[in-house]
């Protein structure tokens, strides 16, 4: 497997850490993790892609080894930081994939710089204002009490227990690998904060993301696990239907953490998107 190189750059004065594998000059692929998560989320699937691509997997601000973001930072703020990362690497166009919270970050990037992305892959994510909120998480809307409850639910112990409910393919994505993302205290803190902000301000934060889906022009793929306990497959199908020409892939025996539970299938799907984008460019050129 290709070797990952851990690098860092400065985005608006804040350190952003990222892993890179593959050969510079080959098709660049940008992989965005979810919450809880870090750049290691993509090591398996990204390592497969790196055999033919230039793969970049950053830690979002507040996660992994990256610096913390400004207070209140959500998908749009993360998108600006990722755009600055691409600028620092001199990458004018990349293939983009976003898992979980990386999904709205990816769509926010596309919304502001559509010409920069050759393809889009969304995995087990939410890009809508009205996606149903699981009952235990609705307490986040309650001031003060919601904060206290979320410190328990979304603390390190609570997030560690999430593995049992969220992962279907436990042989592929073992608990010790899941817990790697929880070794970073800031990541636990920002997982909780992003959840609270999202659940309390769904309409404001997700309206521009939802409304931009119909204008996605890049070849798009939506990938879902058939046993996702957070976002049912109906949300995945709705996501694909909202993006013109998007294809929908549903993986059997797969929970929420699709990149880690099915890394070979995910890498294959992204590689197919890259080939489709290249074919489309050749057809337009012809």
CORDA-V899375 format. One record per helix or strand. SS is the DSSP state (A for helix, B for strand). FROM is the first residue (numbers start at 1). LEN is the number of residues. If there is no record, write none. Layout:
((SS | FROM | LEN) (SS | FROM | LEN))
This chain:
((B | 5 | 7) (B | 14 | 9) (B | 28 | 5) (A | 39 | 11) (B | 54 | 5) (A | 75 | 15) (B | 94 | 6) (A | 101 | 12) (A | 114 | 3) (B | 117 | 7) (A | 135 | 7) (A | 145 | 9) (A | 156 | 11) (A | 175 | 9) (A | 185 | 16) (A | 202 | 14) (B | 219 | 7) (A | 233 | 10) (B | 247 | 5) (A | 258 | 4) (A | 263 | 23))
